[in-house]
Structure formats: C-alpha cells, structure tokens
Amino acid sequence: MFVERVGIVGAGTMGADIAAVLLLRGIPVRLHDVEAQQLDRAADRIRAVLTQRVQRGRLPAGAVADRMALLLPSPDLSALGDVDLAIEVVPERLALKRAVLSQLDHVVPPLAILATNTSALPVRELAEATGRADRVIGCHFFFPAHTMPLVEVVRTDRTRPDVLAAAVTLWQECRKVALVVPDQPGFVVNRVLMRALAEVFRFEEETGADPAAIDAALASSGAVPMGPFRLCDALGLDVALGVADTLTRELGKRFTPSAQLVSLVAEGRLGAKVAAGGFYPPGRPTSAPDLGGSDRDRLVRRFQLAAVNEAARLLDERLATPAEIDLAMRAGAGLKQGPLSWADHEGLEEVARAMEEMKALELHGFRVPESLDRLVQQGWTGASVGRGFMQVTQ
C-alpha cells in the first residue's frame, strides 16, 4: 500500500513539525485540533519552517504557497476521513491517546494505518483501543521533528508486514532515517537517553551544581548537542516526567525522575512552552560558573557510562543490534558518537572496571551487563584489538 494523504491529531509544536516534514515532500496533510487558535499557531510555525527552507535554497521560490495549499487545518475530526495514515500527537497520557485512537478508528477508512507518536507508552496497549490492532504502529519523532533525521517505527507483535513497510517507505520518502524498533518501554533512544539524563539529574542533586553549568559542561565536552536541562525545557518538563515515570514503572528505579523535575511540573513550570519557564525561568542567566575540572570529568563520565550501561542491556535483551543502537542515538539524540562505539574506543575492560566502581558506590542501576562481561572474557576489548561491541551481530 502507499500513503498519499496523512492526518495529524494534535497541532502543538510536534504536530506542526510533523506536518511540515510531510508538506516539504508535497504530501497533503489534514491537521486536526479542537482549538482553532492552536491550528492558527501551527500554520504559522509550518509556514516559518517552509520559508526557512526557501531562504536556504532548499525549496524554490513560491514553494511556500504551494505547500501550504496542501494543508487542511480543521477543528472537525471528520476532515481526516480520506487519509491513508493518521497519527496522533496528543499529550503523553495513556487514556487520552487510547481515546483519540478509538475515535480515529471510526473516522478513517478501514484500510488506513493508525499511528502514535508516543515517547514511551506501550504501542500494543494503545492499539487495543481500536478494532484494527494489526494496522497500528508507533511513529516516534524527535524534537525538532523537521530537522532531526530519525523516526522510530515501532512494531508490535500484531503489526502487519505491509503496514510496517508502508510507514517505513513514507518516512524514507520524507528523507528520514526510519528505524524499525520493537514495542518495549522507551523503544531505543528514550530508554538510553533517559537513563543517562537520570544520572545527570542525580549528579545535580548530589553536588548542588548549577543546571546551566552542567549543561555547559556536557555540551562543551561533545557528549551531547544540548545540555539536558535545556533539552527538557525545550521538550516540555511534563513530557520528560511522563517518559521517566513510564520507564521507572516498567524497568526500575534507575530511571527515577529527580525531585526538582517533579516539583517544577507540579508548579506548572513546564519549560519553554509556558511563561514561567522550567529549569531556565525568564530572566535567569543562561550561563553559570564553570564546573571544576574534576567535577566536569566525573559528570561527563557518569553520563557516558550510564548510556553504555543501558545500551548494553538492550543487547542483553536482544532488542536491537549495536549498529541500530548507535545509529538511533546519533540520528535521534544528536550524539556525535554512539555509546557502544564510545565504549569500544575507551576500552571495554576499562568500561567494565568503571561500572564495577559505580556499583560499589551504590549508584542506581550500575552493573556490568552480560554482553559487556562476555566480550571482555572473550578478549574482545574494543577498538584497540579491532573487536568490540560494534563487531557483534545478532
């Protein structure tokens, strides 16, 4: 099957960005939201994205009007009655997403694909709210969707092969890296990234270091393109907390959200999308005194080791290959180097030793994963011998 028209439910920042991705390739979009003002704001954002592409020479002059003509914003859900694929992009609440998918099930054509942009919720549980669970998939985009190259295409044990293939083809036509991942908590990117971010938040609680200083230290090290506190502000602290809560519930305490994150959300300080801000409230300086050299090194190493630890757990559970994990982390989280490649270059014996030290300090969730221990025992100690994580096949 081919996807020629796409419906989007939810005209927030992510919904607007996904619409822009499709319109850039000339694919008609039906955009629904119950709030007319939200639809107007989404149209403005989409127009700005398209205009930027024209200014950069990536679209011809006059393309903005042509592409905007393909956009049908509507507060009436029935406007999605002729789409081939409909994707919900509503807040990360299970009951809400199930309700939206159930409504879509009665609106879109019988053979249309239903998709969710959930960051961590179980896709199968969402699919069960419909009468077409075999035609429901996850299409997980990353912020900002019009620039980040990855889409995690989430398959359940009921997803039809032709449905999966149609979604992959669509996003590839939109010049995205469409990586098929299994339906498990956090999929690949958020599971690894949120584990590493949880370690950063614990560092902040233990040391009292300024979030801006932590952000600057991690960004300047090259470990991340954007500091974690600023990233959470951009994504929405409620979204970050929802993902952390889901992962904590499903996978354990190593994902436990920080007390400060919980407190800010309770106060309604959800990040850049609200006037009160989040970790960076209005008027607060975006810079802070540098972390000391030893603190900086300790912070960066804890971030990297936590990412490797969770990536190796994915290998232990046979949920993804090393190449898939590193590709996902580079294309979805913007890392310059995937965590498993980083471990290979550090030396797997050294990485295993460092994790044992972390375990001895009783830091949350640190242990030597089975896959790492096995490679060390086999003498596959990393890049220095040309054999490490990145040579593992499954």
Legacy VTK file of the C-alpha trace (Angstrom):
# vtk DataFile Version 3.0
C-alpha trace
ASCII
DATASET POLYDATA
POINTS 394 float
0.000 0.000 0.000
1.010 3.630 -0.486
0.403 6.614 1.752
-0.817 9.589 -0.262
-2.606 11.646 2.420
-1.808 11.921 6.115
-3.929 13.080 9.038
-2.457 14.519 12.225
-4.353 14.899 15.501
-2.771 17.500 17.755
-1.497 20.835 16.424
1.128 21.547 19.059
4.799 22.039 18.238
5.430 18.382 17.399
2.249 18.014 15.359
3.101 21.138 13.371
6.653 19.929 12.774
5.479 16.532 11.523
3.065 18.306 9.190
5.972 20.402 7.879
8.013 17.243 7.242
5.213 15.869 5.063
4.448 19.129 3.261
8.107 19.543 2.363
7.719 16.383 0.261
4.419 17.533 -1.248
2.214 15.152 0.772
-1.249 16.561 1.630
-1.939 16.884 5.365
-5.215 17.095 7.289
-4.359 18.739 10.631
-6.906 18.494 13.456
-7.086 20.200 16.817
-10.078 21.149 18.926
-8.656 24.643 19.467
-8.832 26.976 16.479
-6.065 29.192 17.893
-3.773 26.188 18.108
-4.410 25.459 14.433
-3.523 29.064 13.588
-0.288 28.851 15.581
0.566 25.558 13.896
0.027 27.072 10.441
2.341 29.942 11.359
5.040 27.527 12.534
4.724 25.397 9.402
4.940 28.479 7.183
8.064 29.603 9.055
9.736 26.195 8.530
8.934 26.251 4.808
10.095 29.860 4.456
13.382 29.000 6.121
13.952 26.240 3.573
13.347 28.687 0.717
15.786 31.155 2.259
18.421 28.422 2.487
17.893 27.462 -1.128
16.393 24.063 -0.331
12.992 24.915 -1.806
12.248 27.009 -4.922
10.685 30.451 -4.650
6.900 30.191 -4.485
7.056 26.763 -2.831
5.668 28.063 0.458
2.290 28.930 -1.050
2.197 25.664 -2.997
2.939 23.551 0.077
0.594 25.487 2.358
-2.194 24.836 -0.136
-1.786 21.132 0.701
-2.559 21.782 4.381
-6.158 21.433 5.582
-6.471 22.568 9.226
-9.786 21.666 10.815
-11.371 21.506 14.282
-13.592 18.735 12.900
-12.092 15.247 13.187
-14.155 14.064 10.216
-11.763 16.055 7.990
-9.452 13.038 8.315
-11.992 10.781 6.621
-9.934 10.292 3.448
-6.412 9.765 4.813
-4.214 6.710 4.342
-2.412 7.198 7.634
-3.439 9.126 10.756
-1.001 9.895 13.550
-1.985 11.127 16.996
0.340 13.693 18.573
-1.554 14.483 21.778
-0.101 14.710 25.322
1.644 11.640 26.741
-1.298 10.220 28.703
-2.369 6.652 28.063
-6.112 7.206 28.497
-6.096 10.272 26.233
-4.142 8.559 23.477
-6.375 5.494 23.612
-9.459 7.704 23.354
-8.071 9.571 20.328
-7.086 6.361 18.535
-10.520 4.893 19.236
-12.151 7.956 17.690
-9.846 7.810 14.680
-10.716 4.145 14.209
-14.290 5.220 13.431
-13.314 8.129 11.161
-10.543 6.977 8.836
-11.032 4.410 6.025
-10.966 0.712 7.008
-7.546 0.101 5.438
-5.895 3.239 6.804
-2.949 2.964 9.177
-3.214 4.406 12.670
-0.034 5.665 14.330
1.007 7.090 17.680
3.876 9.452 18.391
4.198 8.193 21.968
7.636 8.575 23.534
7.468 5.536 25.793
3.946 4.136 26.228
3.261 0.551 25.043
2.003 0.700 21.463
0.169 -2.615 21.762
-1.876 -1.274 24.680
-2.754 1.784 22.612
-3.614 -0.383 19.609
-6.077 -2.421 21.650
-8.297 0.672 21.885
-9.070 0.169 18.185
-10.644 -2.548 16.075
-7.564 -2.717 13.831
-4.655 -3.515 16.146
-2.781 -5.109 13.245
-2.786 -1.733 11.462
-1.472 0.319 14.398
2.190 1.328 14.711
4.346 3.824 16.535
5.965 6.692 14.620
8.173 8.337 17.206
9.713 11.619 16.067
12.330 13.652 17.877
12.432 17.356 18.681
12.546 19.337 16.472
10.969 16.890 14.031
11.647 18.957 10.901
15.422 18.799 11.491
16.100 15.608 13.499
16.595 12.781 10.992
15.276 9.779 12.956
11.811 8.245 13.156
11.495 5.148 15.332
8.881 2.993 13.580
7.527 0.816 16.378
6.149 -2.613 15.557
4.041 -4.715 17.887
3.668 -8.478 17.715
0.447 -7.884 15.749
1.671 -5.336 13.187
1.145 -6.478 9.609
4.335 -6.524 7.468
2.711 -4.436 4.713
1.680 -1.782 7.243
5.211 -1.593 8.604
6.661 -1.399 5.087
4.257 1.396 4.097
5.254 3.505 7.092
8.973 2.961 6.517
8.589 3.905 2.849
6.667 7.063 3.725
9.281 8.383 6.139
12.127 7.427 3.836
10.418 9.451 1.102
10.418 12.323 3.603
14.199 11.883 3.884
14.079 10.459 7.374
16.026 7.551 8.840
13.185 5.112 9.521
14.466 2.623 12.090
12.165 -0.279 12.951
12.231 -0.953 16.697
10.322 -3.346 18.970
7.467 -2.275 21.214
9.249 -2.037 24.558
9.439 0.794 27.124
11.249 3.839 25.747
11.979 1.986 22.494
15.709 2.622 21.864
16.538 6.328 22.040
14.493 7.375 25.056
15.466 4.306 27.035
19.195 5.020 26.632
18.910 8.815 26.781
16.620 8.958 29.828
18.924 6.585 31.720
21.854 8.920 31.040
19.820 12.031 31.883
18.669 10.459 35.162
22.331 10.102 36.097
22.922 13.775 35.304
19.977 14.812 37.471
21.340 12.702 40.334
24.717 14.412 39.917
22.969 17.778 40.236
21.160 16.685 43.402
24.330 15.255 44.970
26.593 18.208 44.199
24.238 21.187 44.092
25.845 22.213 40.809
24.019 24.836 38.761
21.953 23.314 35.895
23.389 25.873 33.469
26.928 24.863 34.483
26.060 21.192 33.986
24.539 21.926 30.586
27.611 23.875 29.528
29.999 21.168 30.720
28.220 18.363 28.858
27.715 20.393 25.672
31.325 21.602 25.574
32.581 18.045 26.088
30.867 16.970 22.875
28.845 14.328 24.738
25.544 15.971 23.777
24.477 18.710 21.342
22.321 20.394 24.020
22.541 20.263 27.795
19.923 18.015 29.441
18.203 20.751 31.474
17.812 22.975 28.416
16.658 19.943 26.399
13.955 19.169 28.967
12.808 22.787 28.872
12.540 22.588 25.086
10.696 19.257 25.084
8.383 20.151 27.963
9.059 19.066 31.528
5.709 17.290 31.652
6.761 15.183 28.663
10.138 14.370 30.233
8.473 13.427 33.528
5.903 11.248 31.760
8.638 9.295 29.993
10.693 8.964 33.190
7.656 7.730 35.128
6.836 5.149 32.449
10.409 3.837 32.370
10.642 3.753 36.165
7.403 1.794 36.385
8.357 -0.660 33.646
12.138 -1.019 34.052
13.179 0.067 37.517
14.471 2.753 39.848
17.474 3.683 37.706
15.076 5.907 35.715
13.575 7.631 38.785
12.941 11.304 37.932
14.630 13.983 40.033
12.723 15.651 42.846
13.272 19.009 41.158
11.673 17.808 37.921
8.642 16.512 39.823
8.380 19.779 41.755
8.606 22.007 38.676
5.865 20.066 36.898
3.634 20.247 39.981
4.122 24.025 39.959
3.115 24.236 36.303
6.613 25.251 35.226
6.724 23.059 32.147
9.566 24.670 30.223
9.775 26.945 27.215
6.105 26.468 26.290
4.876 28.390 29.362
5.668 31.909 30.537
7.081 30.661 33.859
9.697 28.527 32.092
11.229 25.465 33.719
14.838 24.874 34.708
15.513 28.178 32.934
12.899 30.683 34.172
12.573 34.046 32.381
15.336 36.470 33.297
17.671 33.796 34.585
21.201 33.982 33.101
21.827 31.135 30.697
25.455 30.871 31.779
26.966 29.893 35.122
30.436 29.441 36.608
32.276 26.531 35.027
32.388 23.236 36.865
35.779 22.377 38.252
37.865 20.079 36.102
37.394 17.017 38.302
33.635 17.580 38.649
33.318 18.131 34.908
35.178 14.907 34.117
33.147 12.951 36.668
29.876 14.297 35.258
30.710 13.505 31.635
31.939 10.026 32.530
28.792 9.209 34.507
26.660 10.334 31.569
28.628 8.200 29.102
28.778 5.132 31.340
25.050 5.274 32.056
24.317 5.435 28.319
26.609 2.456 27.642
25.092 0.517 30.532
21.562 0.882 29.181
22.615 0.272 25.571
24.281 -2.975 26.638
21.116 -4.001 28.489
19.263 -3.631 25.172
21.794 -6.053 23.687
21.332 -8.463 26.600
17.588 -8.432 25.918
18.192 -8.889 22.163
16.044 -5.860 21.365
18.466 -4.160 18.953
21.893 -4.608 17.401
24.889 -2.414 18.283
24.682 -0.718 14.880
20.974 0.043 15.360
21.511 1.433 18.855
24.353 3.724 17.840
22.533 4.874 14.699
19.453 5.671 16.790
21.433 7.662 19.346
23.211 9.687 16.682
20.167 10.337 14.491
17.592 10.678 17.292
19.537 12.205 20.188
22.126 14.073 18.135
25.123 12.374 19.741
28.343 12.681 17.770
29.308 9.140 18.735
27.061 6.263 19.705
27.511 4.890 23.241
28.744 1.467 22.154
31.288 2.911 19.750
32.432 5.209 22.567
32.870 2.167 24.825
34.913 0.379 22.171
37.270 3.343 21.899
37.542 3.720 25.676
38.392 0.043 26.008
35.866 -2.486 27.251
37.997 -3.628 30.182
38.210 -0.025 31.409
34.464 0.486 30.915
33.677 -2.716 32.849
36.043 -1.649 35.657
34.402 1.778 35.867
30.948 0.192 36.082
32.104 -2.023 38.933
33.299 1.093 40.735
29.917 2.739 40.178
28.194 -0.365 41.535
30.422 -0.300 44.634
29.349 3.302 45.244
25.734 2.032 45.150
24.823 4.347 42.285
21.443 3.481 40.800
21.383 0.694 38.246
25.104 0.281 37.598
26.325 -3.243 37.000
28.385 -4.918 34.304
25.888 -6.067 31.646
26.164 -9.653 30.422
27.100 -8.589 26.887
29.978 -6.425 28.134
31.278 -9.091 30.508
31.132 -11.721 27.779
33.125 -9.610 25.337
35.811 -8.887 27.925
36.073 -12.589 28.812
36.463 -13.416 25.110
39.233 -10.862 24.666
37.048 -8.554 22.569
38.263 -5.490 24.405
37.402 -2.773 21.903
38.882 -0.708 19.128
42.495 -1.412 20.118
42.115 -5.047 19.037
39.533 -4.400 16.319
36.892 -6.411 18.163
34.231 -4.950 20.427
30.568 -4.059 20.603
30.455 -2.818 17.020
31.569 -6.194 15.671
28.749 -8.042 17.449
25.947 -9.312 15.195
22.602 -10.698 16.294
LINES 1 395
394 0 1 2 3 4 5 6 7 8 9 10 11 12 13 14 15 16 17 18 19 20 21 22 23 24 25 26 27 28 29 30 31 32 33 34 35 36 37 38 39 40 41 42 43 44 45 46 47 48 49 50 51 52 53 54 55 56 57 58 59 60 61 62 63 64 65 66 67 68 69 70 71 72 73 74 75 76 77 78 79 80 81 82 83 84 85 86 87 88 89 90 91 92 93 94 95 96 97 98 99 100 101 102 103 104 105 106 107 108 109 110 111 112 113 114 115 116 117 118 119 120 121 122 123 124 125 126 127 128 129 130 131 132 133 134 135 136 137 138 139 140 141 142 143 144 145 146 147 148 149 150 151 152 153 154 155 156 157 158 159 160 161 162 163 164 165 166 167 168 169 170 171 172 173 174 175 176 177 178 179 180 181 182 183 184 185 186 187 188 189 190 191 192 193 194 195 196 197 198 199 200 201 202 203 204 205 206 207 208 209 210 211 212 213 214 215 216 217 218 219 220 221 222 223 224 225 226 227 228 229 230 231 232 233 234 235 236 237 238 239 240 241 242 243 244 245 246 247 248 249 250 251 252 253 254 255 256 257 258 259 260 261 262 263 264 265 266 267 268 269 270 271 272 273 274 275 276 277 278 279 280 281 282 283 284 285 286 287 288 289 290 291 292 293 294 295 296 297 298 299 300 301 302 303 304 305 306 307 308 309 310 311 312 313 314 315 316 317 318 319 320 321 322 323 324 325 326 327 328 329 330 331 332 333 334 335 336 337 338 339 340 341 342 343 344 345 346 347 348 349 350 351 352 353 354 355 356 357 358 359 360 361 362 363 364 365 366 367 368 369 370 371 372 373 374 375 376 377 378 379 380 381 382 383 384 385 386 387 388 389 390 391 392 393
